Structure formats: structure tokens, C-alpha cells
Amino acid sequence: MNEDKATRFHRLRRRAVVLTACWTVLLLAWLLASGASAALRSAAQGRLHAWLPASLLTPAVAAWCGFAIALIHEVGALPFAFFTGFVLERRFGLSRQSAVEWMKDHAKALGLGFLFLPAAAAFVYATLVLWPEGWWVIVAGGTVLVSGILAWLAPVVLLPLFFKAAPLQNAALRQRLTDMATRAGVPVTEIYEWRLSDRTSRANAALTGFGRTRRILMSDTLLAEYSEDEIEAVLAHELAHHVHHDVWRALVFEAVVAAAGLWTSARVFAVAVPWLGLGGAADVAGLPLLALTVMTVSFIALPVANAFSRWQERRADRFALEITRNPDAFISAMRRLAARNLAEDDPSPFARIFFYTHPPVGDRLAYAKRWALRQARQTGRRGTSPSARPST
């Protein structure tokens, strides 16, 4: 792995992410402090008042303002998104897309965002009107419900909007991966070849969805260039997340953070409404304040969220080693993936805390080597090989 190249890539990417966050905060603060948010609310009320009953006016105004703010935000955020998603990826040999292809994908993602954000704003302000005391509890519950539905629909509705996938044609590999999933206790409906090669040189694998929408996705870049042992090791890691119910754990954690952010927003509204001249907590002019408060709480919780995620990933690595009993394949796969995807071997403490949801590759390799050494000592006393695979 070219560590200097990887470090440079991630440093530039992190700077762009920080600048995007700064733009978001500055925009929301300006909308609130300048009175522009109140002007947006008044304009929306003027346009919608004659068309809607009073009971629907506040949610409709919130949706209108949410869309307008999202549109203004995109104007400033687009250069940073283009730099990180296209310029930087092309410069470091990761992207295979043209600028037009990237813009098409970005437009699809924006379209989904422009549908979701106004709907979310309307829901929040409808609850503020109907349940002014406990609105934050209902919104937090709705956030978790929507997240769960999206996770369930992702393999069959969202991913096909951006990627092509077809059932894996390699019958022997498909049977081998299915057998491993069965040993892990994860029922899988189908294994798909995930076409990434027309967009990126990266290699990846994932187990998405749950219940009837559960899918194994193997990128064509992974299938074409990695050994079956390496592919199995990569997939074993993904299977671990479902064995340990990590999707549900993530939803619970998200619920806690969402509830904390929304509860804090309720407390902030109680203090800031008279100071900012708002008509009450349900005044849509306070939408930027709500967003800023939730963002602040999410940022404060980010180190804890990332640490929790890294713990889950370390546990998934251990599971992969234990179910495959093939540390050589795991180490080889991690090294090759790190080199191909430009993963940092040893990022700074700041980067680990605020940007890393997975342990750095150096830590993962060190753990796998320690695991192999322990197995060698244990099996050596029994006269067996530490890489011996169990019969199935």
C-alpha cells in the first residue's frame, strides 16, 4: 500500500468534509440571525394560505421552507461534493466515471434528499402543533421507523437506482458462500454480483437488508481479482454484523442520539423563542435553530458513535477469523483491499475519533496476526495446523 498517497487522499477529503460542515453551520446561522428564515416562512405562508386549511398550513410551510433551505445549501455544497466525489477520486485513480455520469448519480441522490427533507420538516412541525409537550419523543420514534424501513428497502429499491446487480453466475463460489452463511446462521435469499467496475476501481462486499430483502452483494472488482478464500473472508466479516444484530443495535443507538438532539431542541426552543422573536416553538422560522441544535448534539455524540462502530467492526473481524479459520486469507484480503481502496494504515488520533467507523487497516492486520499466533500456540500443542478449516 502507498501510505503517503493514502494519507494525502484522506487529508484532502477530510478538509472538504469539514468545509462542507462549516458551510452548513454558517448558512443555518445566517438564515436565523439575518431574518431570512422568517422571510422564507412569511413567503411560504403567503403562497399557501389561500390553498390549504389552517390545520395543514404549518406542515406545508415547513415542507416549503425545508425544500428552499436544502436548495440554497446545495448551491454552496455542490463544489465540495464535486471535489470529493469526482475530482479527488479521479486524481487518485479511484473513479472511472465521467463528470456527466457523476452528475447524474449526484442528481439522483439530490432528488431523494429533496423528497425526504421537506417530508421530514413537515412531520416535525405537524408534531410540534399537535403534541407541543412530547413532540420530540414522537419525532425520534419516527426517525427510527423510517431508518428501519429504508434499511429494509435499500437492496430492492434504493441500490438499483445507482447500481446494477445480477445473480452470481459462479455456481461453485455461490454454493461455498451460501454454505458459510448457513453455518453462520444467516439465511440469504440470493447472492448478487454488484457491478462497480464501471464507476470505480474499489472492491467491496456487503450484506444488505433483512428478512426477505436480505442480499449478499459482491462487487465485480472483488470477484474478478480476489481468490475464493479472500472473498470468503471478506463476506464472513459482513455476515457477522447480521449474526450479532448490528443493524438493530445501530438503530437503537440512532434512536438515543436522535432523542437527545430533539430533547435538547425542545429545551433550546423554550429559551430562544422570545429572544429570537419567534411566534413559538412551532414557528417554522425556527427551523434552522432546530437543525443547528440536532447537528450540534450529533457532533458531540460522533466520537461515541464511531467508537461503538469500531467495536462492532473489530468483533466482526474476530467472527470472520473464527468461522473461516483462515487468517492468511483474511490478512491478504485486508491488505489488498486497503491498497486498492487507499485506506490509511495509521491515521492521526483526531481522524480516528471523528472520521473512522472502522478500525484502521494497521490495527486490523495486527489483530489478525495476534489471533493467528494464539491459534498456532493452541493447535501446535495438539499437533494440528492453525489454518486448518473445519469440515462442512
TABEL-V36240 format. One record per residue. N is the residue number from 1. RES is the residue in one letter. PHI is phi in radians with two decimals (none if undefined). Layout:
# TABEL-V36240
n-><N,N>
res-><RES,RES>
phi-><PHI,PHI>
This chain:
# TABEL-V36240
n-><1,2,3,4,5,6,7,8,9,10,11,12,13,14,15,16,17,18,19,20,21,22,23,24,25,26,27,28,29,30,31,32,33,34,35,36,37,38,39,40,41,42,43,44,45,46,47,48,49,50,51,52,53,54,55,56,57,58,59,60,61,62,63,64,65,66,67,68,69,70,71,72,73,74,75,76,77,78,79,80,81,82,83,84,85,86,87,88,89,90,91,92,93,94,95,96,97,98,99,100,101,102,103,104,105,106,107,108,109,110,111,112,113,114,115,116,117,118,119,120,121,122,123,124,125,126,127,128,129,130,131,132,133,134,135,136,137,138,139,140,141,142,143,144,145,146,147,148,149,150,151,152,153,154,155,156,157,158,159,160,161,162,163,164,165,166,167,168,169,170,171,172,173,174,175,176,177,178,179,180,181,182,183,184,185,186,187,188,189,190,191,192,193,194,195,196,197,198,199,200,201,202,203,204,205,206,207,208,209,210,211,212,213,214,215,216,217,218,219,220,221,222,223,224,225,226,227,228,229,230,231,232,233,234,235,236,237,238,239,240,241,242,243,244,245,246,247,248,249,250,251,252,253,254,255,256,257,258,259,260,261,262,263,264,265,266,267,268,269,270,271,272,273,274,275,276,277,278,279,280,281,282,283,284,285,286,287,288,289,290,291,292,293,294,295,296,297,298,299,300,301,302,303,304,305,306,307,308,309,310,311,312,313,314,315,316,317,318,319,320,321,322,323,324,325,326,327,328,329,330,331,332,333,334,335,336,337,338,339,340,341,342,343,344,345,346,347,348,349,350,351,352,353,354,355,356,357,358,359,360,361,362,363,364,365,366,367,368,369,370,371,372,373,374,375,376,377,378,379,380,381,382,383,384,385,386,387,388,389,390,391,392>
res-><M,N,E,D,K,A,T,R,F,H,R,L,R,R,R,A,V,V,L,T,A,C,W,T,V,L,L,L,A,W,L,L,A,S,G,A,S,A,A,L,R,S,A,A,Q,G,R,L,H,A,W,L,P,A,S,L,L,T,P,A,V,A,A,W,C,G,F,A,I,A,L,I,H,E,V,G,A,L,P,F,A,F,F,T,G,F,V,L,E,R,R,F,G,L,S,R,Q,S,A,V,E,W,M,K,D,H,A,K,A,L,G,L,G,F,L,F,L,P,A,A,A,A,F,V,Y,A,T,L,V,L,W,P,E,G,W,W,V,I,V,A,G,G,T,V,L,V,S,G,I,L,A,W,L,A,P,V,V,L,L,P,L,F,F,K,A,A,P,L,Q,N,A,A,L,R,Q,R,L,T,D,M,A,T,R,A,G,V,P,V,T,E,I,Y,E,W,R,L,S,D,R,T,S,R,A,N,A,A,L,T,G,F,G,R,T,R,R,I,L,M,S,D,T,L,L,A,E,Y,S,E,D,E,I,E,A,V,L,A,H,E,L,A,H,H,V,H,H,D,V,W,R,A,L,V,F,E,A,V,V,A,A,A,G,L,W,T,S,A,R,V,F,A,V,A,V,P,W,L,G,L,G,G,A,A,D,V,A,G,L,P,L,L,A,L,T,V,M,T,V,S,F,I,A,L,P,V,A,N,A,F,S,R,W,Q,E,R,R,A,D,R,F,A,L,E,I,T,R,N,P,D,A,F,I,S,A,M,R,R,L,A,A,R,N,L,A,E,D,D,P,S,P,F,A,R,I,F,F,Y,T,H,P,P,V,G,D,R,L,A,Y,A,K,R,W,A,L,R,Q,A,R,Q,T,G,R,R,G,T,S,P,S,A,R,P,S,T>
phi-><none,-1.46,-1.12,-1.05,-1.11,-1.13,-1.10,-1.12,-1.04,-1.25,-1.12,-1.13,-1.15,-1.12,-1.05,-1.12,-1.11,-1.13,-1.12,-1.10,-1.11,-1.10,-1.04,-1.08,-1.12,-1.09,-1.09,-1.10,-1.13,-1.15,-1.01,-1.34,-1.31,-1.47,1.54,-1.11,-1.13,-1.14,-1.16,-1.09,-1.08,-1.14,-1.11,-1.15,-1.09,-1.11,-1.35,-1.73,-1.02,-1.35,-1.81,-2.21,-1.20,-1.01,-1.16,-1.82,-1.13,-1.09,-1.05,-1.16,-1.11,-1.08,-1.10,-1.09,-1.17,-1.05,-1.13,-1.10,-1.14,-1.09,-1.17,-1.08,-1.05,-1.10,-1.02,-1.41,-1.48,-0.99,-1.02,-1.19,-1.12,-1.15,-1.14,-1.28,-1.46,-2.14,-1.04,-1.16,-1.10,-1.22,-1.06,-1.76,1.30,-1.71,-1.61,-2.04,-1.51,-1.44,-1.07,-1.14,-1.12,-1.11,-1.11,-1.10,-1.12,-1.13,-1.12,-1.09,-1.10,-1.12,-1.01,-1.13,-1.13,-1.22,-1.42,-1.32,-1.10,-1.08,-1.11,-1.12,-1.10,-1.09,-1.12,-1.05,-1.35,-1.13,-1.21,-1.09,-1.30,-1.44,-2.32,-1.10,-1.55,-1.95,-1.02,-1.18,-1.16,-1.16,-1.14,-1.07,-1.09,-1.12,-1.07,-1.17,-1.06,-1.14,-1.06,-1.13,-1.12,-1.13,-1.10,-1.24,-1.46,-0.88,-1.16,-1.89,-2.15,-1.41,-1.04,-1.07,-1.21,-2.06,-2.30,-1.72,-2.53,-2.48,-0.92,-1.07,-1.54,-1.30,-1.10,-1.14,-1.16,-1.04,-1.17,-1.13,-1.22,-1.12,-1.07,-1.16,-1.07,-1.13,-1.05,-1.39,1.40,-1.99,-1.23,-2.17,-1.30,-2.87,-1.94,-2.03,-1.52,-1.71,-1.42,-1.95,-1.09,-1.38,-1.95,-2.63,-1.60,-1.13,-2.10,-2.80,-2.58,-2.74,-2.06,-1.98,1.29,-2.69,1.14,-1.28,-1.67,-1.09,-2.41,-1.62,-2.01,-2.09,-1.16,-1.11,-1.17,-1.24,-1.13,-1.38,-2.16,-1.97,-1.25,-1.12,-1.10,-1.18,-1.07,-1.10,-1.13,-1.12,-1.17,-1.01,-1.08,-1.16,-1.07,-1.04,-1.11,-1.42,-1.07,-1.62,1.01,-1.19,-1.07,-1.22,-1.07,-1.12,-1.14,-1.12,-1.09,-1.06,-1.10,-1.11,-1.14,-1.08,-1.09,-1.11,-1.14,-1.27,-1.08,-1.09,-1.05,-1.07,-1.19,-1.13,-1.01,-1.03,-1.57,-1.53,-0.95,-1.18,-1.15,-1.59,1.28,-1.41,-1.38,2.52,-1.08,-1.52,-1.28,-1.14,-1.07,-1.50,-0.97,-1.05,-1.14,-1.03,-1.11,-1.11,-1.14,-1.08,-1.08,-1.10,-1.11,-1.09,-1.16,-1.09,-1.42,-1.01,-1.03,-1.20,-1.07,-1.17,-1.10,-1.09,-1.12,-1.12,-1.10,-1.09,-1.18,-1.11,-1.13,-1.15,-1.09,-1.09,-1.06,-1.06,-1.15,-1.27,-1.44,-1.57,0.94,-2.39,-1.11,-1.06,-1.18,-1.10,-1.11,-1.09,-1.11,-1.11,-1.10,-1.20,-1.13,-1.10,-1.15,-1.21,-1.65,0.99,-1.42,-1.34,-1.36,-2.54,-1.22,-1.19,-0.99,-1.06,-1.11,-1.04,-1.20,-1.81,-2.18,-1.79,-1.56,-2.07,-1.07,-0.99,-1.05,-1.07,-1.16,-1.18,-1.18,-1.10,-1.12,-1.08,-1.17,-1.13,-1.08,-1.11,-1.15,-1.09,-1.13,-1.12,-1.18,-1.21,-1.31,-1.08,-1.20,-1.70,1.39,-2.13,-1.48,-1.20,-1.74,-1.09,-1.60,-1.20,-1.27,-2.15>
